[in-house]
Amino acid sequence: MKDEKLPNLIVKYSPEELWFNPEKPECEKFLKENWLKIPSPYIAIVRADGDYLGDLLEGKLTPYFSGVIDSNEYEDISQIRNKIDNFLKEYLIKSGGNEKIENKVKELLSSSNINYFTQILNEAKIIVTPAWHVAISAALNRSLIKEIELVNKYDGFVIYAGGDDLLAFLPVSNVVDFILESRRAFYGGYEIGNQGGSSNAKPFYKLNEAEYPQLAVIGRSYSVVFGRYKDPLSLLTRMSYSILENGKERIYFEKNGERYKKDVAIFVYQGSISYVPLFTNRIDIVKEMDNSKINIGEVLERALKEIYNKINSGDFSTSLLYDYYNYKDLIKSTNEDKYRRDIIKTWLSRNVKSKSLAKQYLDSLVEELLNLSKIETIDYYSSDEANIEEDNALTQLILTLKFLIGVS
């Protein structure tokens, strides 16, 4: 196609006519060859919501630690609580040796006020004070300030931001980067007004020389609905809400026998849904608060983005995403790392297009994908545990990649 033909096409035809023109493929080829890219007809509707925040505002700590400490530790906490309860009763009623104190304690135990404190003990609640609500509200406000900044950074615009809720529209090419930084902003580790920050930072915001705590443990879940520019926005926004509310309640992730839910990114494209865990090591972080273990968004950053970029650069063939399903059952058929590693490596090697792709990189990617294959994704369709569908995070990753390639 001659260079002068493109201006003639643009002048001669209206956009609607050019769309259906038989010369359109030739025109698109010319644009690609000249490093011009036709914008995607898709937009990403991103909705975010904090996990267990309503219960946290009521002072309930059990949901706050849900999926973070295991059942054995819950039993330990219960035993310690009972020991303290018995000790206080024994001391106040028997050991006090004062009849007035004894009568006063009995009066309190029989009064209606004791019901409130009994509920606190039984439901693992704390006494809620104004300072508690102020601290939570301030942490949420700091997160939203950073998130609005991030939406602008990634060429999107905010529809709604308040409390722990966010609704924004973003270009499809920037949505993964936005979720990564947004999730980290909710955790902390940023300076307000500064685009910097690290996933290995402490869960605080820094403003000048002061550091303010964030809600580091409760998690944040996201829904991403890919819709065409002609789709009704009201339908897409309602879908983003229902997908997020239902999805984060019914999906569980299980790793090494330890289970947690929420803290998930849910992607929707043409009726299909994928679930990507955002925080795969929460238990260790809570127990030790060891910065070296913090890996928010590791699946998105170290696997999804890497493969997506390698496909776009031509290092991997697009058939990598479809060829996976030829190996999926083989990977799931064995629990031995050695065999899983060999199967994953064979699958990747079959779809390498670039000879310059370093063996060291491939070996590292194999280990990443091997770890993902060990994270079970469990979907409870109802309260009946027999009615579940199981998969793993690797399958969810491949499905998400197919979405991203499809909307690019």
SULZIHU-V844978 format. One record per pair of residues at least 24 apart in sequence whose ideal C-beta (glycine too) atoms are under 6 Angstrom apart, sorted by the first residue. I is the first residue (numbers start at 0). J is the second residue. If there is no record, write none. Layout:
BEGIN
I:J
I:J
END
This chain:
BEGIN
0:25
0:29
5:29
39:171
39:406
40:227
40:228
41:171
41:225
41:227
41:406
42:168
43:169
43:171
43:174
43:223
43:225
44:168
44:224
44:235
44:239
45:167
45:169
45:223
46:166
46:222
46:239
46:243
47:165
47:219
47:221
48:164
48:220
48:243
49:163
49:219
50:217
50:218
50:220
50:261
51:217
52:163
58:124
58:125
58:127
59:124
60:123
61:123
63:217
66:259
66:260
67:281
67:282
67:285
138:213
138:214
139:163
141:204
142:184
142:185
145:184
145:189
146:181
146:184
149:177
149:180
149:181
153:177
171:406
174:223
175:299
178:221
178:264
179:296
179:299
179:300
182:219
182:277
182:295
182:296
183:295
185:219
186:215
186:295
187:213
187:215
198:293
198:295
199:290
199:293
216:285
218:261
218:262
220:247
220:261
220:263
221:264
222:265
223:266
224:267
225:268
225:406
242:267
249:378
249:379
250:274
250:378
251:377
252:276
252:374
253:375
254:374
257:282
266:399
266:402
268:402
273:395
273:398
273:399
274:376
274:395
275:395
275:399
276:392
301:367
302:367
302:396
303:396
306:400
307:400
307:403
313:352
314:353
314:356
315:350
316:350
316:352
318:350
319:350
320:397
320:400
320:401
322:350
323:397
330:372
339:369
340:365
340:369
343:368
343:369
368:393
371:396
END
